[in-house]
Amino acid sequence: MNIKTLFFGITTDLVGASELQIDVTENTSVKDFKLVLKKAYSQLENINSYAIAVNEEYATDNLILKNGDVVAVIPPVSGG
């Protein structure tokens, strides 16, 4: 399956792109997708946590991705 993946903030710098197409197998969960990302882009381990949104809605780890989904990788936000 082909998943359009968008990166924001520091994650853009860590992977070297703001958008990538990532191929995953069918029945891949958000949790599995995070593992795929960390394997392909080990630099992502440099941040403690990040949120995942699928099709513009925050997703839980057990959500199963579908072909053509758009996944956003959103780093923690800080500031004041």
DSSP file (Angstrom, degrees, kcal/mol; ACC not computed):
  #  RESIDUE AA STRUCTURE BP1 BP2  ACC     N-H-->O    O-->H-N    N-H-->O    O-->H-N    TCO  KAPPA ALPHA  PHI   PSI    X-CA   Y-CA   Z-CA
    1    1 A M              0   0    0      0, 0.0    23,-2.2     0, 0.0     2,-0.6   0.000 360.0 360.0 360.0 148.7    0.0    0.0    0.0
    2    2 A N  E     -A   23   0A   0     21,-0.2    66,-2.1    19,-0.0     2,-0.5  -0.901 360.0-170.7-106.2 121.7    1.1    3.5   -0.7
    3    3 A I  E     -A   22   0A   0     19,-2.6    19,-2.7    -2,-0.6     2,-0.5  -0.949  18.2-140.1-115.6 119.6    0.8    6.0    2.2
    4    4 A K  E     -Ab  21  70A   0     65,-1.6    67,-3.1    -2,-0.5     2,-0.5  -0.669  25.8-162.6 -74.8 125.0    1.4    9.7    1.6
    5    5 A T  E     -Ab  20  71A   0     15,-3.4    15,-2.5    -2,-0.5     2,-0.4  -0.952   8.1-164.0-120.5 124.9    3.3   10.9    4.7
    6    6 A L  E     -Ab  19  72A   0     65,-3.2    67,-3.0    -2,-0.5     2,-0.4  -0.875   5.9-156.7-107.5 137.4    3.7   14.5    5.7
    7    7 A F  E     - b   0  73A   0     11,-2.5     2,-0.3    -2,-0.4    67,-0.1  -0.914   8.8-168.6-116.1 141.5    6.3   15.7    8.2
    8    8 A F    >   -     0   0    0     65,-1.6     3,-1.5    -2,-0.4     4,-0.3  -0.900  47.9 -16.4-127.6 155.7    6.1   18.9   10.3
    9    9 A G  T >> S-     0   0    0     -2,-0.3     3,-1.3     1,-0.3     4,-0.8  -0.206 128.0  -3.7  57.6-137.4    8.4   20.8   12.5
   10   10 A I  H 3> S+     0   0    0      1,-0.3     4,-2.2     2,-0.2    -1,-0.3   0.753 126.2  69.0 -62.4 -26.6   11.6   19.1   13.5
   11   11 A T  H <> S+     0   0    0     -3,-1.5     4,-2.0     1,-0.2     6,-0.3   0.849  93.6  58.4 -64.4 -30.8   10.6   15.8   11.9
   12   12 A T  H <>>S+     0   0    0     -3,-1.3     4,-1.5    -4,-0.3     5,-1.0   0.929 109.3  44.0 -60.1 -45.1   11.0   17.5    8.5
   13   13 A D  H  <5S+     0   0    0     -4,-0.8    -2,-0.2     1,-0.2    -1,-0.2   0.883 111.5  54.2 -66.7 -38.5   14.7   18.2    9.3
   14   14 A L  H  <5S+     0   0    0     -4,-2.2    29,-0.2     1,-0.2    -1,-0.2   0.858 119.1  31.5 -68.4 -35.4   15.2   14.7   10.8
   15   15 A V  H  <5S-     0   0    0     -4,-2.0    -1,-0.2     2,-0.3    -2,-0.2   0.591 104.4-124.8 -98.5 -11.5   14.0   12.9    7.6
   16   16 A G  T  <5S+     0   0    0     -4,-1.5     2,-0.3    -5,-0.2    -3,-0.2   0.706  79.8  71.0  79.1  20.0   15.1   15.5    5.1
   17   17 A A      < -     0   0    0     -5,-1.0    -2,-0.3    -6,-0.3    -1,-0.2  -0.986  64.8-144.9-160.0 156.0   11.7   16.0    3.5
   18   18 A S  S    S+     0   0    0     -2,-0.3   -11,-2.5     1,-0.3     2,-0.3   0.589  92.5  26.1 -98.3 -13.8    8.3   17.4    4.2
   19   19 A E  E     +A    6   0A   0    -13,-0.2     2,-0.3    -7,-0.1    -1,-0.3  -0.978  64.8 169.0-151.4 135.4    6.5   14.7    2.2
   20   20 A L  E     -A    5   0A   0    -15,-2.5   -15,-3.4    -2,-0.3     2,-0.6  -0.977  31.6-128.5-140.9 153.3    7.3   11.1    1.3
   21   21 A Q  E     -A    4   0A   0     -2,-0.3     2,-0.5   -17,-0.2   -17,-0.2  -0.932  31.3-169.0 -98.9 123.2    5.4    8.2   -0.2
   22   22 A I  E     -A    3   0A   0    -19,-2.7   -19,-2.6    -2,-0.6     2,-0.4  -0.961  12.2-143.5-120.7 127.6    5.9    5.1    2.1
   23   23 A D  E     +A    2   0A   0     -2,-0.5     2,-0.3   -21,-0.2   -21,-0.2  -0.745  26.8 167.5 -90.6 132.4    5.0    1.6    1.1
   24   24 A V        -     0   0    0    -23,-2.2     2,-0.1    -2,-0.4     3,-0.1  -0.912  35.6 -99.5-136.1 164.0    3.6   -0.7    3.8
   25   25 A T    >   -     0   0    0     -2,-0.3     3,-0.8     1,-0.1     0, 0.0  -0.369  50.7 -83.6 -79.8 163.7    1.8   -4.0    3.8
   26   26 A E  T 3  S+     0   0    0      1,-0.2    -1,-0.1    -2,-0.1     3,-0.1  -0.279 113.5  29.7 -62.8 154.7   -1.9   -4.4    4.1
   27   27 A N  T 3  S+     0   0    0     38,-0.4     2,-0.5     1,-0.2    -1,-0.2   0.756  80.4 159.3  63.7  28.1   -3.3   -4.4    7.7
   28   28 A T    <   -     0   0    0     -3,-0.8    37,-3.1    37,-0.3    -1,-0.2  -0.701  28.0-149.0 -79.9 126.8   -0.5   -2.1    8.9
   29   29 A S  B  >  -E   64   0B   0     -2,-0.5     4,-2.5    35,-0.3    35,-0.2  -0.429  28.0-106.0 -87.6 168.5   -1.6   -0.3   12.1
   30   30 A V  H  > S+     0   0    0     33,-1.7     4,-2.3    31,-0.4    32,-0.2   0.891 123.9  54.6 -59.7 -39.5   -0.4    3.1   13.2
   31   31 A K  H  > S+     0   0    0     30,-2.3     4,-1.5     1,-0.2    -1,-0.2   0.930 109.8  45.8 -60.6 -45.3    1.8    1.4   15.7
   32   32 A D  H  > S+     0   0    0     29,-0.3     4,-2.1     1,-0.2    -2,-0.2   0.887 109.6  55.7 -63.3 -39.3    3.4   -0.7   13.0
   33   33 A F  H  X S+     0   0    0     -4,-2.5     4,-2.6     1,-0.2    -2,-0.2   0.897 103.4  54.2 -61.6 -41.2    3.8    2.4   10.8
   34   34 A K  H  X S+     0   0    0     -4,-2.3     4,-2.6     1,-0.2    -1,-0.2   0.895 107.9  50.4 -59.3 -39.9    5.8    4.1   13.5
   35   35 A L  H  X S+     0   0    0     -4,-1.5     4,-2.1     2,-0.2    -1,-0.2   0.895 108.9  51.3 -65.3 -39.7    8.1    1.2   13.6
   36   36 A V  H  X S+     0   0    0     -4,-2.1     4,-2.4     2,-0.2     5,-0.2   0.926 111.1  48.9 -60.8 -45.1    8.5    1.4    9.8
   37   37 A L  H  X S+     0   0    0     -4,-2.6     4,-3.1     1,-0.2    -2,-0.2   0.935 111.5  47.7 -60.6 -47.4    9.4    5.1   10.2
   38   38 A K  H  < S+     0   0    0     -4,-2.6    -1,-0.2     1,-0.2    -2,-0.2   0.843 112.3  50.3 -66.0 -32.1   11.9    4.5   12.9
   39   39 A K  H  < S+     0   0    0     -4,-2.1     3,-0.4    -5,-0.2    -1,-0.2   0.922 118.4  37.6 -69.6 -43.2   13.6    1.7   11.0
   40   40 A A  H  < S+     0   0    0     -4,-2.4     2,-0.3     1,-0.3    -2,-0.2   0.817 131.2  29.5 -77.1 -31.6   13.8    3.8    7.8
   41   41 A Y    ><  +     0   0    0     -4,-3.1     3,-2.4    -5,-0.2    -1,-0.3  -0.695  64.9 176.0-132.0  77.8   14.6    7.1    9.6
   42   42 A S  G >  S+     0   0    0     -3,-0.4     3,-1.8    -2,-0.3     4,-0.1   0.701  72.7  77.5 -60.2 -19.2   16.5    6.3   12.8
   43   43 A Q  G >  S+     0   0    0      1,-0.3     3,-2.2   -29,-0.2    -1,-0.3   0.758  77.1  74.6 -61.5 -23.6   16.9   10.0   13.5
   44   44 A L  G X  S+     0   0    0     -3,-2.4     3,-1.4     1,-0.3    -1,-0.3   0.723  80.0  71.6 -63.6 -19.2   13.2   10.1   14.6
   45   45 A E  G <  S+     0   0    0     -3,-1.8    -1,-0.3     1,-0.3    -2,-0.2   0.630  79.5  78.0 -70.3 -10.4   14.4    8.4   17.8
   46   46 A N  G <  S+     0   0    0     -3,-2.2     2,-0.4    -4,-0.1    -1,-0.3   0.615  87.2  65.8 -74.1 -12.2   16.0   11.7   18.7
   47   47 A I  S <  S-     0   0    0     -3,-1.4     3,-0.1    -4,-0.2     0, 0.0  -0.903  82.1-135.4-111.0 144.2   12.6   13.1   19.7
   48   48 A N  S    S-     0   0    0     -2,-0.4     2,-0.3     1,-0.2    -1,-0.1   0.886  76.2 -15.5 -65.9 -42.0   10.7   11.6   22.6
   49   49 A S        -     0   0    0      2,-0.0     2,-0.3    27,-0.0    -1,-0.2  -0.988  54.1-169.2-158.1 159.9    7.3   11.4   21.1
   50   50 A Y        -     0   0    0     -2,-0.3     2,-0.2    25,-0.2    23,-0.0  -0.984  23.5-119.9-152.6 152.9    5.2   12.6   18.2
   51   51 A A  E     -C   74   0A   0     23,-3.2    23,-3.0    -2,-0.3     2,-0.5  -0.604  18.7-145.3 -92.3 154.6    1.6   12.4   17.2
   52   52 A I  E     -C   73   0A   0      7,-0.4     7,-2.9    -2,-0.2     2,-0.4  -0.980  11.8-170.3-119.6 130.0    0.2   10.7   14.2
   53   53 A A  E     -CD  72  58A   0     19,-2.1    19,-3.1    -2,-0.5     2,-0.5  -0.964   6.4-158.5-116.6 138.6   -2.8   12.0   12.3
   54   54 A V  E >  S-CD  71  57A   0      3,-2.9     3,-0.9    -2,-0.4    17,-0.2  -0.973  78.8 -12.2-118.1 121.8   -4.5   10.0    9.6
   55   55 A N  T 3  S-     0   0    0     15,-3.3    -1,-0.2    -2,-0.5    16,-0.1   0.906 132.1 -51.9  53.4  44.8   -6.6   11.9    7.1
   56   56 A E  T 3  S+     0   0    0     14,-0.4     2,-0.4     1,-0.2    -1,-0.2   0.638 119.1 102.1  70.0  19.9   -6.4   15.0    9.3
   57   57 A E  E <  S-D   54   0A   0     -3,-0.9    -3,-2.9     0, 0.0    -1,-0.2  -0.999  80.2-106.3-130.9 135.5   -7.6   13.3   12.5
   58   58 A Y  E     -D   53   0A   0     -2,-0.4     2,-0.3    -5,-0.3    -5,-0.3  -0.314  43.1-149.3 -57.5 139.1   -5.4   12.2   15.3
   59   59 A A        -     0   0    0     -7,-2.9    -7,-0.4     4,-0.0     2,-0.2  -0.848   7.3-131.9-118.8 148.3   -5.1    8.5   15.3
   60   60 A T    >   -     0   0    0     -2,-0.3     3,-1.5     1,-0.1   -30,-0.4  -0.533  34.8-105.3 -88.7 163.3   -4.6    5.8   17.9
   61   61 A D  T 3  S+     0   0    0      1,-0.3   -30,-2.3    -2,-0.2   -31,-0.4   0.749 116.5  57.2 -61.6 -25.3   -1.9    3.1   17.6
   62   62 A N  T 3  S+     0   0    0    -32,-0.2    -1,-0.3   -33,-0.2     2,-0.2   0.499  75.6 117.3 -90.0  -1.6   -4.5    0.4   16.7
   63   63 A L    <   -     0   0    0     -3,-1.5   -33,-1.7     1,-0.1     2,-0.5  -0.461  63.0-133.8 -64.9 132.9   -6.0    2.2   13.7
   64   64 A I  B     -E   29   0B   0    -35,-0.2   -35,-0.3    -2,-0.2     2,-0.1  -0.787  18.7-130.8 -91.0 127.4   -5.4    0.2   10.5
   65   65 A L        -     0   0    0    -37,-3.1   -38,-0.4    -2,-0.5     2,-0.3  -0.437  17.5-151.5 -77.0 150.4   -4.1    2.2    7.6
   66   66 A K    >   -     0   0    0     -2,-0.1     3,-2.3   -40,-0.1    -1,-0.0  -0.883  33.6 -84.0-120.0 153.7   -5.8    2.0    4.1
   67   67 A N  T 3  S+     0   0    0     -2,-0.3   -64,-0.2     1,-0.3    -1,-0.0  -0.298 116.9  22.4 -54.6 132.4   -4.2    2.5    0.7
   68   68 A G  T 3  S+     0   0    0    -66,-2.1    -1,-0.3     1,-0.3   -65,-0.1   0.384  86.7 145.8  89.6  -3.9   -4.2    6.2   -0.1
   69   69 A D    <   -     0   0    0     -3,-2.3   -65,-1.6   -67,-0.2     2,-0.6  -0.289  45.8-133.9 -61.8 152.4   -4.4    7.4    3.5
   70   70 A V  E     -b    4   0A   0    -67,-0.2   -15,-3.3   -65,-0.0     2,-0.5  -0.958  21.7-165.4-110.5 119.2   -2.5   10.6    4.3
   71   71 A V  E     -bC   5  54A   0    -67,-3.1   -65,-3.2    -2,-0.6     2,-0.5  -0.896   3.0-159.5-108.5 130.4   -0.5   10.3    7.5
   72   72 A A  E     -bC   6  53A   0    -19,-3.1   -19,-2.1    -2,-0.5     2,-0.7  -0.919   7.4-150.5-109.7 134.0    0.9   13.4    9.2
   73   73 A V  E     -bC   7  52A   0    -67,-3.0   -65,-1.6    -2,-0.5   -21,-0.2  -0.916  19.5-171.6-104.5 113.5    3.8   13.1   11.7
   74   74 A I  E     - C   0  51A   0    -23,-3.0   -23,-3.2    -2,-0.7     3,-0.1  -0.920   9.5-148.3-116.4 114.8    3.4   15.9   14.2
   75   75 A P        -     0   0    0      0, 0.0   -25,-0.2     0, 0.0   -66,-0.0  -0.270  38.8 -78.4 -74.7 165.3    6.2   16.6   16.7
   76   76 A P        -     0   0    0      0, 0.0     2,-0.5     0, 0.0   -28,-0.0  -0.329  47.6-134.3 -60.3 145.6    5.6   17.9   20.3
   77   77 A V        +     0   0    0     -3,-0.1     2,-0.3   -68,-0.1    -3,-0.0  -0.872  27.3 176.0-105.8 134.7    4.8   21.6   20.3
   78   78 A S        +     0   0    0     -2,-0.5     2,-0.3     0, 0.0     0, 0.0  -0.882  22.0  96.8-131.2 166.7    6.5   23.9   22.9
   79   79 A G              0   0    0     -2,-0.3    -2,-0.0     1,-0.1     0, 0.0  -0.881 360.0 360.0 143.9-175.2    6.5   27.5   23.5
   80   80 A G              0   0    0     -2,-0.3    -1,-0.1     0, 0.0     0, 0.0   0.415 360.0 360.0-155.2 360.0    4.8   30.1   25.6
